[in-house]
Every structure is written in structure tokens, then in C-alpha cells.
Amino acid sequence: MELRGWMWRKEHGRAIGERPENGYLTVVLALCMAVILSLFLTLMDGVRRNGARLEAECVTDIGLHSIMAEYHRELMKQYNLFAIDSSYGTGACGKANTEAHLFQYLSGNLSYDDIFLSDYLYRDFLGLSVESAELTAVSVLTDYGGAVFRGYAVEAVKADVGLGLLQELQSWVQKVEVNGLEEGKEEVRKQELDGEIKEWVDQYDGMEIEVDEDEWKRAEVRNPTDELEATKRLGLLRLVVEDETRLSASVIHTENLIQNRMRQGQINHGNMAQVGLTETERLTEKFLFNEYLLRYMGRFGKESEEDALRYQIEYLIGGKESDVENLKSVVNRLCILREAANAMYLMSNETKRGEIRLAAAAACTVIALPALTPLLESAILLAWAYAESVYDVKSLLAGGKVPIFKDDGSWHYSLSSALSGSLQDENAGGEGLAYEDYLRIFMMLSGVDTLTARAMDMVEADIRKTPGNAAFRLDGCFGALEACVRIGSSYGFRYQITRQKSYE
């Protein structure tokens, strides 16, 4: 009976106390789906967050690279310097312009507007948009008195210039400094001697002197350097340049250039720190900077028709507004140096000292004036040294070479040729230092801040001559920058990314 009942229940239904087998599947599936869905949503949120961060960083880097790619083309073309012109040709420079460009690049890289049928085929999974783009720090080329500009110039030539020349240049500079070749004492002394000799001439020239019993003769006293002095009054530039009409007549006006604006405090400043240099590093930097200037700027004999001044290196040394005045300044300085070096050679050469004594004795006929003889000897020596220095400068400008200290083989003028005052012959050969080497010496002896300011004048003046750059300013050029970019998401995320970029 019990068995039949069980069988009946088995056939017509489930046993009493048993649960439905399908219930297990429903509950397990519900629990699993909840866990899987939670995990999926968590992973999707993580993907969105990390993907948004990655895209924000990539977009920031791409935007900054795009900004750095906007370097000034003429500045790079003429001077091999990379910098952002923050005026972008408008004449109004400042960080705001570059920030606007950066914001535009960032927004463009986050936009889907340029994708075909983007509204129908795609959905913005990240929902990113630019909230702000700020330049928190910039390095302007004119910062620290132009040290940033100088550093970029050094980087432009560092790989191409060997330091062996620096050692040689240091020995040249040492010779000039130790021997006081730039003091100009010789010309001052010559003028003093001429004044004293004139007093003797005025007193004794033409005086009747008894030379024998009942025999009188008129004394003749003269300054043997008078003819050379007459030639000297023509002007040194006329003596060393064959055709003055071929000299450059270019002139610049410096009142609107960077050096004058720096003096008046009318320039833009950056806020990036500058790394200090050791004494050795400063010397090396100055040498490399000078080599950069010699490579990228014109000078006498190596002019560029497109430049604001043809003799740019001479401007760096002389600081005048016209090419002619700058060339005069350098030529006069060259002559002073050469005259001092030549005078030292004459004083050390006994043979030539003997010639000078004979010439001094011949200058006083009939009577002997012991007190006048030393004056005449010194005047003749300095006149001879000057005549030789004129030849030296003329030879250098013609492409020749002249050693700092001469010897018998490199000496040119005889005493009679020097005192005649003709000084017309020329020779562009020789061994020693070229005109460019003497410019190196003058630049090395100049203050680095002065050279830098004048070099920046030249850069501004040259760039302003090119189309579309009439208002170009070096103090509006950024060589490095730091940007703080804030990017938000429609899903509630916020990212702040800070990056530094430079051309180094």
C-alpha cells in the first residue's frame, strides 16, 4: 500500500519534501550575473578612467609638440635658433597668444567633428573636453641679460667647433694683455714728442751758427716724421682701404632695438630658472658664442647684402650705428695694437735702432743738439712703427696675415719708405693671424654681456627686414615652456597635467 502510494506520487508528481530542480539554476544564475555585471561595470569604469587619462596625456603632449613646431622660420633660417614667436606675426607678444594656440590644438585633438558621420556611427566613450590651458613658466630668449639667447647660440655650434682653437686664442689674448698692446700709449707719446720737438725747431731752425772762423751757416732743424704725419691726417681708413666709395653705407637706428629696451626696462621676462656656470664653463661658453657670431654674422670682407648692417661683427665690437663708423673703430683699434707690437720689435732690434740713430742725427745739420737727439730717436721709432702698422692693417683687410710680434722676415717697410709717408704698396700674403683672428681677440677682450646685447640687436634688425616680421621682438620669443592643462570628462573625471618642453 505504501509502495503503491509512493509510486503514484512518483508518476503523478514529485515526492513530498523534494525541491524543484530548476530552482537551483535560477538562483545561481542570478547571483553570477550580479557578480559578473558588477565586475564588468567596474572594469568598464576603470577602462574609461584610465583611457581618459591616457588620452588626456597624449593630447597634451601632441598639443605641446604642435606649439613647439611653430618655431620662427626666419630665426631658424638665418641664425639656426629655434624659438616660438609669441606674437605670431601680430606685433603683440605674450603668453596669452601661445595659450590660445595650445587650447586650440588640445580642443582639436579631442574633437570628433572631423570624423565622417561621427554623430551616427560613433559615440564618445570618454567624453573629454579642455577646461583650461595655462603656461605656468616660460623661458624668454632675452632672460638673464641674454644668457638664454647665448646658451641657444652655443648649442647651435657646439658640435662643430673644436676647443683646440680656444687654447690658441687664449695665448693670443695673453700676449695682448701682458704687453699692454691695447693701451694706446705709443700714439699719445708720439704727440707729446712732436710738441717738444716743435719747440726746439721753433727755437733753433734758421739760426745763424758759426761753423768756422769767420764762417757762418744757417742751422737746419726739422722733424723727420712730418711727412708721415701729413699722410696720417688723411685718416686711417683712407690709408688702409683702397676705394672708400665701395664701403657699406648701411645705418641702423638702435632706439627700438632690444639693447635700448633692456636699458629702459621695456622688455618681457620669463620665469624659468637659469642654471649657473663655473668659471671654466663661462670661458668655454664665451668662446663658443663668439664662434657662433663669426659663423652667422657678416664682417668686412664677408658681407651679406640681406643684413641690416654689412659689418655686423664690427658693430659687436664698435657699437656704432653705421657700418663706416664701426669699421673705423675696429681699424683704429687694430692700428693701435699693431703699432704697440711693432714698436716693441723696433726697440729690441739693434740694427734698426742704429738706423734710427743715424736718421735722428741727420735731422739736425750744422749743429749738434744732444738734448734733442733722444726726442728725435723716439719720434722716428714710433713713426716707423705706425707706418708698419698701417701696412699691417691694410694687409689684413685685403685678406693677408700678420703675426702679433714680427721678426726680420715679416717686417715690411724700410725706414726711408716709412718716413716718406707714401704707404701705397700692399701685400695680402704673409703668415700669422688673419683679420678674423684679430676680431676673435677683440671679441674675447669685450664684455660678454655687451656682445650679447649687440648681437641680439643685429638679430632683431635682420629679422625685421623679412616679410611679415616688421614688429619682431626677441623678448617675445620662447625657448622653453611649462604648461598646466586641465581636461574634464562628461562622466565626472578631472585631470590636471603639467609638462615642460624645450628645444634643447
C-alpha positions in Angstrom: 0.0 0.0 0.0 2.8 2.4 0.9 4.7 1.3 -2.1 1.9 2.0 -4.4 1.3 5.4 -2.9 4.9 6.2 -3.5 4.8 5.1 -7.0 1.7 7.1 -7.6 3.4 10.2 -6.3 6.3 9.4 -8.4 4.3 9.1 -11.5 1.9 12.0 -10.9 4.1 14.4 -9.2 7.2 14.9 -7.2 7.9 13.2 -3.9 6.8 15.1 -0.8 9.7 17.2 0.6 11.6 17.5 -2.6 12.5 20.9 -4.2 12.2 21.7 -7.9 15.4 21.1 -9.7 15.0 24.2 -11.9 15.2 26.5 -8.9 18.9 25.9 -8.4 19.7 27.2 -11.9 17.7 30.4 -11.5 19.3 31.5 -8.2 22.8 30.6 -9.2 22.4 32.4 -12.5 21.0 35.5 -10.8 23.9 35.6 -8.3 26.5 35.0 -11.0 25.0 37.7 -13.3 25.1 40.2 -10.5 28.7 39.5 -9.8 29.7 39.5 -13.4 27.7 42.6 -14.1 29.4 44.4 -11.2 32.8 43.3 -12.4 32.0 44.3 -15.9 30.8 47.7 -14.9 33.8 48.2 -12.6 36.2 47.2 -15.4 34.4 49.4 -17.9 34.7 52.3 -15.5 38.4 51.6 -15.0 38.9 51.4 -18.7 37.1 54.7 -19.1 39.1 56.4 -16.3 42.5 55.1 -17.5 41.7 55.6 -21.1 40.6 59.1 -20.4 43.9 59.8 -18.5 46.0 58.2 -21.3 44.2 60.3 -23.9 44.5 63.4 -21.9 48.2 62.9 -21.5 48.7 62.0 -25.2 46.6 65.0 -26.3 48.7 67.3 -24.0 52.0 66.0 -25.4 50.7 66.3 -29.0 49.5 69.8 -28.3 52.8 70.9 -26.9 54.7 69.4 -29.7 52.5 71.3 -32.1 53.3 74.5 -30.2 57.0 73.8 -30.4 56.7 73.1 -34.1 55.6 76.7 -34.6 59.1 78.0 -34.2 60.0 81.2 -36.1 61.1 80.2 -39.6 63.3 83.2 -40.3 65.1 83.0 -37.0 65.9 79.4 -37.7 66.8 80.1 -41.3 69.2 83.0 -40.7 70.6 82.1 -37.2 69.9 78.4 -36.6 67.9 79.3 -33.5 64.6 77.6 -32.5 62.1 79.7 -30.6 58.4 80.4 -30.6 57.4 83.9 -31.6 54.6 84.5 -29.2 53.3 87.4 -31.3 52.7 85.1 -34.3 53.3 88.0 -36.6 50.8 90.3 -34.9 53.2 92.6 -33.2 51.6 91.9 -29.8 53.6 89.2 -28.0 52.7 87.4 -24.7 51.8 84.1 -23.1 48.1 84.6 -23.9 48.7 84.1 -27.6 50.5 80.8 -27.1 47.9 79.7 -24.5 45.2 80.3 -27.1 47.1 78.3 -29.7 47.6 75.4 -27.2 43.9 75.4 -26.3 43.0 75.3 -29.9 45.3 72.3 -30.6 44.0 70.4 -27.5 40.4 71.0 -28.4 41.0 69.9 -32.0 42.7 66.7 -30.9 39.8 65.8 -28.5 37.1 66.6 -31.1 35.2 64.1 -33.3 33.9 66.7 -35.7 36.3 65.7 -38.4 35.2 62.0 -38.4 32.7 61.0 -41.1 29.2 60.6 -39.8 30.5 60.8 -36.3 27.0 61.6 -34.9 25.6 58.4 -36.2 28.5 55.9 -36.2 30.4 56.8 -33.1 29.8 57.6 -29.5 32.3 59.5 -27.4 33.2 56.8 -24.9 35.5 59.2 -22.9 33.6 62.5 -23.2 36.8 64.6 -22.7 37.0 68.4 -23.2 39.6 71.0 -22.4 38.8 73.2 -19.5 42.0 75.4 -19.5 45.5 75.6 -20.9 47.9 77.8 -19.0 51.6 78.5 -19.4 52.9 78.4 -15.9 56.5 79.1 -16.8 58.3 80.3 -20.0 62.0 81.0 -20.9 62.4 84.1 -23.0 65.5 84.4 -25.2 66.4 87.7 -23.6 66.2 86.5 -20.0 69.2 87.0 -17.7 70.7 89.7 -19.8 70.5 87.5 -22.9 72.1 84.4 -21.3 69.3 82.2 -22.7 70.0 83.5 -26.2 73.7 82.9 -25.7 73.0 79.4 -24.5 71.0 78.5 -27.5 73.6 80.0 -29.8 76.3 77.9 -28.1 74.2 74.8 -28.6 73.9 75.6 -32.3 77.7 75.3 -32.9 79.0 73.2 -30.0 79.2 70.0 -32.1 81.1 71.8 -34.9 83.7 73.8 -33.1 86.8 72.3 -31.6 88.2 73.6 -28.3 91.8 73.5 -29.7 91.3 77.0 -31.1 90.3 78.2 -27.6 93.8 77.4 -26.3 95.5 79.2 -29.2 93.1 82.2 -28.7 94.0 82.3 -25.0 97.7 82.6 -25.9 96.9 85.5 -28.3 94.9 87.3 -25.8 97.5 86.8 -23.1 100.2 88.4 -25.4 98.0 91.4 -26.0 97.1 91.8 -22.3 100.5 91.2 -20.8 102.3 93.5 -23.2 99.6 96.2 -23.0 99.2 96.3 -26.7 95.8 98.0 -26.5 96.7 100.8 -24.1 97.5 103.2 -27.0 100.5 104.8 -25.2 102.5 105.0 -28.4 100.3 107.5 -30.1 100.0 109.6 -27.0 103.7 109.6 -26.6 104.2 110.5 -30.3 102.1 113.6 -29.9 104.0 114.6 -26.8 107.3 114.2 -28.6 106.1 116.2 -31.6 105.2 119.0 -29.3 108.6 119.0 -27.7 110.4 118.8 -31.0 108.4 121.7 -32.3 109.7 123.9 -29.5 113.3 123.0 -30.5 112.6 123.6 -34.2 111.0 127.0 -33.5 114.0 128.0 -31.4 116.9 126.8 -33.5 115.8 126.3 -37.1 117.2 129.1 -39.3 119.6 130.3 -36.6 123.0 131.6 -37.8 125.7 129.4 -36.4 129.4 130.0 -36.7 130.9 126.7 -38.1 134.4 128.0 -38.7 136.4 131.2 -38.2 134.5 134.0 -39.9 132.2 131.3 -41.4 128.5 131.3 -40.5 125.8 129.0 -41.7 122.1 128.8 -41.2 121.1 125.9 -38.9 118.5 123.4 -40.2 116.4 121.6 -37.6 113.4 119.6 -38.7 111.2 116.8 -37.5 111.8 113.8 -39.9 108.4 112.4 -39.2 106.5 115.5 -40.6 105.7 113.9 -44.0 104.3 110.8 -42.3 102.2 113.0 -40.0 100.8 114.8 -43.0 99.8 111.5 -44.5 98.3 110.4 -41.2 96.0 113.4 -41.2 94.2 111.9 -44.3 92.6 109.4 -42.0 93.5 105.9 -41.2 90.5 104.4 -43.1 91.6 106.1 -46.3 95.1 104.7 -45.9 94.0 101.1 -45.4 91.1 100.9 -47.8 91.8 101.3 -51.5 88.3 102.5 -52.6 86.2 104.2 -49.8 83.3 104.5 -52.2 82.8 100.7 -52.1 82.4 100.7 -48.3 78.9 100.0 -47.0 76.7 102.9 -46.2 74.2 100.9 -44.1 72.9 102.5 -40.9 70.6 101.2 -38.2 68.6 103.0 -35.6 69.0 101.3 -32.2 66.4 103.2 -30.2 63.8 100.5 -30.9 66.1 97.5 -30.7 66.5 95.1 -27.8 69.6 96.7 -26.1 67.9 100.0 -25.7 64.7 98.5 -24.5 66.6 96.5 -21.9 68.2 99.7 -20.6 64.8 101.2 -20.2 63.2 98.1 -18.7 60.7 97.7 -21.5 61.1 94.0 -22.2 59.1 90.9 -21.4 60.6 88.5 -18.9 60.2 84.8 -18.4 60.2 82.9 -15.0 62.3 79.8 -15.6 65.4 79.4 -13.5 68.8 79.6 -15.2 71.5 77.0 -14.4 74.7 78.6 -13.1 78.1 78.0 -14.8 81.5 77.5 -13.4 84.4 79.8 -14.3 85.7 77.3 -16.9 82.2 76.8 -18.3 81.8 80.5 -18.7 85.0 80.8 -20.6 84.1 78.0 -22.9 80.6 79.4 -23.4 82.1 82.8 -24.3 84.4 81.3 -26.8 81.7 79.2 -28.5 79.3 82.1 -28.5 81.9 84.2 -30.3 82.5 81.5 -32.8 78.7 81.3 -33.4 78.7 85.1 -34.1 81.6 84.8 -36.5 79.8 82.0 -38.3 76.3 83.5 -38.6 77.1 87.3 -38.9 78.8 89.3 -41.6 82.0 91.3 -41.4 84.3 93.3 -43.6 85.3 91.0 -46.5 82.5 88.6 -45.7 79.4 90.8 -46.1 75.8 89.7 -46.6 73.6 92.0 -48.7 70.4 91.0 -46.8 71.7 92.0 -43.4 70.7 95.3 -41.7 74.4 96.1 -41.4 77.1 94.6 -43.6 79.8 94.8 -41.0 78.0 93.1 -38.1 81.0 91.8 -36.2 82.5 95.3 -36.3 79.2 96.5 -34.8 79.5 94.0 -32.0 83.0 95.5 -31.2 82.4 99.1 -32.0 78.7 99.6 -31.1 78.2 102.4 -33.6 75.0 102.8 -35.8 76.8 102.9 -39.2 79.0 100.4 -40.9 81.6 103.1 -41.7 81.9 104.2 -38.1 82.1 100.6 -36.9 84.8 99.8 -39.4 86.7 102.9 -38.4 86.5 101.8 -34.7 87.9 98.4 -35.4 90.6 99.7 -37.8 91.8 102.2 -35.3 91.9 99.6 -32.6 93.9 97.3 -34.9 96.3 100.0 -35.7 96.9 100.8 -32.0 97.6 97.1 -31.3 99.9 96.7 -34.3 101.7 100.0 -33.5 102.5 98.9 -30.0 103.7 95.4 -31.1 105.8 97.0 -33.9 107.4 99.5 -31.5 108.4 96.6 -29.2 110.1 94.9 -32.1 112.0 98.0 -33.1 113.2 98.6 -29.6 114.5 95.1 -29.4 116.3 95.2 -32.8 119.8 96.7 -32.6 120.2 97.0 -36.4 117.0 99.0 -36.7 117.9 101.1 -33.7 121.1 102.0 -35.4 119.2 103.2 -38.5 117.0 105.3 -36.2 120.0 107.0 -34.6 121.5 107.9 -38.0 118.2 109.4 -39.1 118.0 111.4 -35.9 121.5 112.7 -36.4 120.8 113.7 -40.0 117.7 115.6 -38.9 120.0 118.2 -37.3 122.5 119.7 -39.6 125.4 122.0 -38.8 124.9 121.9 -35.0 124.6 119.1 -32.6 121.7 119.3 -30.1 122.4 116.5 -27.6 119.1 117.1 -25.7 117.1 116.9 -29.0 118.6 113.7 -30.2 116.7 111.3 -27.8 113.5 113.0 -28.7 114.1 112.6 -32.4 115.0 108.9 -32.0 111.8 108.1 -30.1 109.7 110.0 -32.6 111.3 108.2 -35.5 110.9 104.9 -33.8 107.1 105.5 -33.2 106.6 106.9 -36.7 108.2 103.8 -38.2 106.1 101.6 -36.0 103.0 103.5 -37.1 103.8 103.2 -40.8 104.3 99.5 -40.4 101.0 99.2 -38.6 99.2 100.9 -41.5 100.7 98.3 -43.8 99.6 95.5 -41.4 96.0 96.7 -41.2 95.9 97.2 -45.0 97.2 93.7 -45.5 94.7 92.2 -43.0 91.7 93.9 -44.7 93.0 92.6 -48.0 92.9 89.0 -46.7 96.5 88.7 -45.6 98.0 87.5 -42.3 100.2 89.3 -39.7 101.8 87.8 -36.6 101.3 89.6 -33.3 105.1 90.0 -32.9 107.2 90.4 -36.0 110.7 89.3 -36.9 113.2 90.4 -39.5 111.4 88.2 -42.1 108.0 89.6 -41.6 109.0 93.3 -41.3 107.9 95.2 -44.4 108.8 98.9 -44.6 112.3 100.3 -44.7 112.9 103.5 -42.6 113.1 105.7 -45.6 109.9 104.4 -47.1 108.1 104.8 -43.8 109.2 108.4 -43.3 108.3 109.4 -46.9 104.7 108.9 -46.0 103.6 107.3 -49.3 102.4 104.0 -47.7 100.9 102.9 -51.0 102.3 99.4 -51.6 100.2 96.4 -50.4 100.7 92.7 -49.8 98.0 90.3 -48.9 100.2 87.4 -48.1 102.3 86.6 -45.0 101.9 84.2 -42.1 100.4 84.7 -38.7 96.9 85.8 -37.7 94.1 86.8 -40.2 91.7 89.6 -39.8 89.1 87.2 -38.4 91.7 86.1 -35.7 92.2 89.7 -34.6 88.4 90.1 -34.4 88.4 87.0 -32.2 90.9 88.7 -29.9 88.8 91.9 -29.7 85.6 89.9 -29.0 87.4 87.8 -26.3 88.5 91.1 -24.7 85.0 92.5 -24.8 82.4 92.0 -22.1 80.1 89.1 -22.8 77.0 90.9 -21.8 77.8 93.8 -24.2 78.5 91.4 -27.1 75.2 89.5 -26.3 73.1 92.7 -26.3 74.6 93.9 -29.5 74.2 90.5 -31.1 70.5 90.5 -30.2 70.3 94.0 -31.8 71.6 92.5 -35.0 69.2 89.6 -34.9 66.2 91.8 -34.4 67.3 94.2 -37.1 67.8 91.4 -39.6 64.6 89.6 -38.9 62.6 92.8 -39.2 63.8 93.2 -42.7 62.0 90.0 -43.8 58.4 90.0 -45.0 55.8 89.9 -42.2 58.3 90.5 -39.4 58.4 94.3 -39.1 57.5 94.1 -35.4 59.6 91.1 -34.5 60.9 91.2 -30.9 63.4 88.8 -29.3 61.8 89.3 -25.9 58.6 87.8 -27.3 60.4 84.5 -28.3 60.1 81.5 -26.0 62.8 78.9 -26.0 61.2 76.6 -23.4 57.8 76.5 -21.6 55.9 74.7 -18.9 52.2 74.2 -19.4 49.4 73.2 -17.0 46.5 71.6 -18.8 43.1 70.8 -17.2 40.9 68.3 -19.0 37.4 67.3 -17.8 35.1 64.4 -18.8 31.3 64.4 -19.0 31.5 61.3 -16.8 32.8 63.3 -13.9 36.6 62.8 -14.2 39.1 65.7 -14.0 42.7 65.6 -15.0 45.5 68.2 -14.4 48.6 67.5 -16.5 51.9 69.6 -16.3 54.5 69.3 -18.9 57.8 71.1 -19.8 59.1 71.4 -23.4 62.2 73.0 -24.8 64.3 72.9 -27.9 67.4 71.7 -26.1 
